[in-house]
Amino acid sequence: MHHVLALGLTLILFGGMDAAPLERRTWVVGGVSREALVHVPATVPGTGAPLVFAFHGHGGSMTQASRSFPIHQHWPEAIVVYPQGLPTPGQLTDKEGNEAGWQGQAGLQGDRDLKFFDAMLADLRQRHVIDDRRVYSTGHSNGGGFTYLLWAERGGVFAAMAPSAAVLSRGSRALAPKPMLQVASPQDSLVRFAWQERMIARVLALNGCDKFKPGAMGYTTYPSKTGNDVAIYLHAGGHRYPGETAPELIVKFFQAHPGR
């Protein structure tokens, strides 16, 4: 059972001249205080607002995520949540677990982050009118890996996913067909592109799409025989998140893929 406490403390972030304030909200999950920055649109239609979760990478923060991939600026009509991770042993760096991140597999850290997601979603549904056909997740690096994990473990919640510089280390057999946009770089030396290629190939096959074209830089769409299109955005920036282009592409992909 999740014990949830939500606070409404406003935090001003200057992600742009027209950026709306983000609320800092707190939940207590399993006796541990968890928090996120939340954008709520000024008005929500009776049919409900879209809901997007955006997860920072290992060593990042909710504030950094809201600035690096400001989904709320590109989709102000959506409720956008930037959760904060907890100290987590990294799979590639920070083996001691001094920096904030997300569980990489089901069952690790007592599934604390999956439980955190469940608590956030339940509270948001209670406090706001959510369009359950338009719930999405994105994230970079470890946050992208957690997006994949949510796909595997909570896939029925989501209409589409958009991981960046990420793979799912275990559990890919649990993935069900779903629209996906993957952001990746052939120059990524941390989450190696060869690993991401294999993950992309797996999703393309799962979704009934043509085979991956690794030399096709920029934005490439792979139509699906089952209606679960895949898009791949390849950039030359290495492991760096391409904040100048990716957020807008992700929002457009999400907007084009409501659930069925």
Secondary structure by P-SEA (a helix, b strand, c coil): ccbbbbbbbbbbbccccccccccbbbbbcccccccbbbbbcccccccbbbbbbbbbcccccaaaaaaaccccccccccccccccccccccccccccccbbbcccccccccaaaaaaaaaaaaaaaaaccccccccccccccaaaaaaaaaaacccccccbbbbcccccccccccccbbbbbbbbbcccccccaaaaaaaaaaaaaaacccccccccccbbbbbbcccbbbbbbbbcccccccccccaaaaaaaaaacccc
